[in-house]
Amino acid sequence: MDENRKDEGLKALGRKTNYRDDYAPDVLETFENKHQGNDYWVRFNCPEFTSLCPITGQPDFAEIRISYVPAKRMVESKSLKLYLFSFRNHGDFHEDCVNVIMKDLVRLMDPKYLEVRGIFTPRGGIAIWPYANYGKPGTKWEKLAEKRLMEQE
């Protein structure tokens, strides 16, 4: 690991990867946002998300898109990858996965704004694309969250 980053306390970055086989929000890690005075977007596209149908146990496949405007903390990308991989043997409906991911990331980072979209591949002829978002209460970001939610198709 880069000597300049050792004091950030990151555990996953630069180490051998240990993949969890259960839902594992505890693997998520953050680091300090060095540009707290700026409002800017961070976007992740995770095209290989899998989870299990809680009824049939069949695998569900999706692209998960996460966008956020950071405040003081930011999610470390390798820990996010390990967290998303932890859904592979986890049984939840599509809508639940998207909402759980959103709530876990809000708890982790306390961002100004965050949104999660799941683009699940069709099963039984129907594709489901759930969307969940969050805007920090009492701020312009809360208004943006309401506006973006109402714009969803």
C-alpha positions in Angstrom: 0.0 0.0 0.0 1.1 3.6 -0.7 3.0 4.9 2.3 0.9 8.1 2.2 -2.3 6.2 2.7 -1.3 4.0 5.7 -2.8 6.3 8.3 -6.3 6.1 6.7 -6.9 2.7 8.4 -8.1 1.0 5.2 -8.0 -2.8 5.6 -8.9 -4.2 2.2 -6.9 -2.0 -0.2 -3.5 -3.5 -1.1 -4.2 -6.9 0.6 -5.1 -10.3 -0.6 -8.9 -10.4 -1.3 -11.1 -12.4 1.0 -14.5 -12.9 -0.6 -17.4 -13.3 1.8 -20.2 -15.7 1.0 -22.8 -13.9 3.1 -24.3 -10.4 3.2 -21.4 -8.3 4.7 -22.0 -4.6 5.3 -19.1 -4.7 7.8 -16.5 -4.9 4.9 -17.4 -1.3 3.8 -14.7 1.2 4.5 -14.4 5.0 4.1 -11.7 7.6 3.7 -11.7 11.4 4.1 -13.0 13.5 1.3 -10.1 15.9 0.6 -12.4 18.3 -1.3 -15.2 18.9 1.2 -15.6 22.5 0.0 -16.7 21.3 -3.5 -20.0 19.7 -4.5 -19.2 16.9 -7.0 -20.5 13.6 -8.2 -18.9 10.2 -7.7 -20.3 7.4 -9.8 -19.8 3.6 -9.6 -21.1 1.2 -12.2 -21.2 -2.4 -11.1 -22.2 -4.5 -14.1 -21.7 -8.0 -12.5 -24.0 -7.8 -9.4 -25.7 -11.1 -8.4 -28.1 -12.1 -5.7 -30.5 -14.9 -5.1 -34.3 -14.9 -5.4 -35.5 -15.5 -1.8 -38.3 -17.8 -3.0 -36.7 -20.0 -5.7 -33.0 -19.6 -4.8 -32.3 -18.9 -8.5 -29.6 -16.3 -9.3 -30.6 -12.8 -10.3 -28.2 -10.7 -12.3 -28.0 -6.9 -12.5 -26.0 -3.8 -13.1 -26.0 -1.6 -10.0 -25.4 2.1 -10.5 -24.4 4.2 -7.5 -24.0 8.0 -7.6 -23.4 10.3 -4.7 -22.3 13.7 -3.7 -19.8 13.2 -0.8 -19.7 15.2 2.4 -16.8 14.3 4.9 -16.3 10.6 4.0 -16.2 8.6 0.8 -16.6 4.9 0.2 -13.4 3.0 -0.7 -14.0 1.2 -4.0 -12.4 -2.2 -3.2 -14.5 -2.4 0.0 -17.6 -1.5 -2.1 -16.8 -4.3 -4.5 -16.4 -6.8 -1.7 -19.7 -5.6 -0.2 -21.6 -6.0 -3.5 -20.0 -9.4 -4.0 -21.4 -10.4 -0.6 -24.9 -10.4 -2.1 -24.1 -13.4 -4.3 -25.5 -15.9 -1.8 -27.9 -13.5 -0.2 -31.7 -14.0 -0.9 -33.6 -10.7 -1.4 -36.0 -9.2 -3.9 -34.6 -6.7 -6.4 -36.2 -3.8 -4.7 -34.9 -4.9 -1.3 -31.3 -5.1 -2.6 -31.4 -1.6 -4.0 -32.8 -0.1 -0.8 -30.5 -2.0 1.5 -27.5 -0.9 -0.6 -28.7 2.7 -0.4 -29.3 2.6 3.4 -26.0 0.9 4.1 -24.1 3.6 2.1 -26.0 6.4 3.8 -25.2 5.0 7.2 -21.6 4.5 6.2 -20.8 7.9 4.7 -23.6 10.4 5.6 -23.4 11.8 2.1 -25.1 15.0 0.9 -26.9 13.0 -1.8 -27.0 9.3 -2.9 -28.9 7.2 -5.5 -28.8 3.6 -6.4 -30.4 2.0 -9.5 -30.6 -1.7 -10.1 -31.0 -2.8 -13.8 -31.9 -6.5 -13.3 -31.9 -8.8 -16.3 -35.3 -10.2 -17.2 -36.5 -13.4 -15.6 -39.8 -14.8 -16.6 -40.0 -12.2 -19.3 -40.0 -9.2 -16.9 -37.1 -6.9 -16.2 -37.2 -4.9 -12.9 -35.3 -1.7 -12.5 -35.7 -0.3 -8.9 -34.4 3.1 -8.0 -33.9 4.5 -4.5 -32.3 7.8 -3.4 -31.5 10.0 -0.4 -30.9 13.7 0.1 -29.6 15.1 3.4 -32.7 16.4 5.3 -33.1 20.2 5.4 -30.8 20.9 2.5 -31.0 21.5 -1.3 -30.0 17.8 -1.6 -33.3 16.7 0.0 -35.1 18.8 -2.7 -33.0 17.2 -5.4 -33.8 13.7 -4.1 -37.5 14.5 -4.3 -37.2 16.0 -7.8 -35.1 13.0 -9.2 -37.5 10.5 -7.7 -40.5 12.1 -9.4 -38.6 12.1 -12.7 -38.2 8.4 -12.8 -39.9 6.5 -15.6 
